[in-house]
Amino acid sequence: MSAGRDPGLQPERTRLAWRRTLLTLTVVTALAVRLASTGDPTAVLIAGVTVLVWGALLVLCWPRGTGTGPARTGGRTLPLVALGTAGLALLGVLLVLLRLW
């Protein structure tokens, strides 16, 4: 009987979940940049903030999503990703409510 832990497919499922998160954030960022192409100063500001949040989340999520390098496990990664993702979701809701989309 083996005393070691058999993780099965759990690490692969975790990597795939992080990749889906990164893909979703990239799509939201692309849509915000597309919105900024209208030239509206508010839309440009929103796109700029979205690109900054996307860049920060990309740096945090990349090691987990690709399985390359050590994942940041200092206890701050998940709350930061959750905060950034919730912020982008709120931005989407505000865009719909303000009919900027």
C-alpha atoms as one frame of an Amber mdcrd trajectory, in Angstrom:
protein
   0.000   0.000   0.000   1.388   3.397  -0.960   1.656   6.025   1.743   1.970
   8.857  -0.808  -0.901  10.991  -1.977  -2.321  10.261  -5.435  -3.547  13.609
  -6.772  -5.126  12.053  -9.854  -6.270  14.700 -12.311  -6.658  17.454  -9.726
  -3.515  19.397 -10.772  -4.641  19.340 -14.412  -8.150  20.522 -13.505  -6.638
  23.349 -11.458  -4.407  24.444 -14.347  -7.362  24.375 -16.719  -9.452  26.471
 -14.320  -6.690  29.093 -14.120  -6.406  29.082 -17.922 -10.153  29.687 -18.242
  -9.845  32.579 -15.805  -7.005  34.084 -17.846  -8.949  33.636 -21.082 -12.024
  35.324 -19.631  -9.965  38.245 -18.355  -8.305  38.601 -21.754 -11.667  38.704
 -23.536 -13.004  41.342 -21.119  -9.871  43.417 -21.686 -10.177  43.103 -25.469
 -13.795  44.251 -25.306 -12.833  47.231 -23.145 -10.120  48.206 -25.627 -12.640
  47.849 -28.451 -14.961  50.178 -26.559 -12.108  52.680 -26.229 -11.713  52.780
 -30.005 -14.799  55.018 -30.124 -12.625  57.841 -28.796 -14.809  58.632 -25.795
 -12.504  59.809 -22.957 -14.456  57.822 -20.371 -14.148  54.673 -22.460 -10.410
  55.244 -22.859 -10.034  55.616 -19.092 -12.044  52.439 -18.489  -9.932  50.565
 -21.030  -6.729  51.816 -19.421  -7.793  50.653 -15.972  -8.921  47.325 -17.414
  -5.572  46.779 -19.130  -3.730  47.549 -15.875  -5.897  45.121 -13.883  -5.508
  42.493 -16.615  -1.723  42.871 -16.551  -1.573  42.497 -12.784  -3.842  39.449
 -12.824  -1.857  37.926 -15.677   1.312  38.148 -13.603  -0.466  36.530 -10.647
  -2.270  33.786 -12.586   0.316  32.791 -15.188   2.396  30.423 -12.999  -0.724
  28.597 -11.871  -2.315  28.438 -15.312   0.710  27.138 -17.151   2.273  25.011
 -14.463   5.623  26.711 -15.122   7.602  28.126 -12.281   6.548  28.325  -8.684
   3.020  29.499  -8.013   2.712  32.384  -5.594   1.369  30.804  -2.453   1.884
  33.636   0.023  -1.829  33.752   0.736  -2.427  36.942  -1.245  -2.822  35.582
  -4.757  -6.371  34.276  -4.495  -7.814  37.360  -2.752  -6.137  39.641  -5.316
  -7.423  37.583  -8.231 -10.903  37.527  -6.702 -10.825  41.281  -6.150  -9.608
  41.977  -9.689 -12.123  39.616 -11.250 -14.982  41.070  -9.193 -13.857  44.567
 -10.187 -13.947  43.668 -13.879 -17.365  42.066 -13.420 -18.624  45.234 -11.726
 -17.196  47.244 -14.595 -19.170  45.100 -17.033 -22.374  45.649 -15.061 -21.765
  49.405 -14.978 -21.157  49.458 -18.724 -24.439  47.719 -19.332 -26.342  49.955
 -16.896 -24.833  53.122 -18.355 -25.415  51.819 -21.865 -21.808  52.423 -22.824
 -21.611  48.996 -24.371
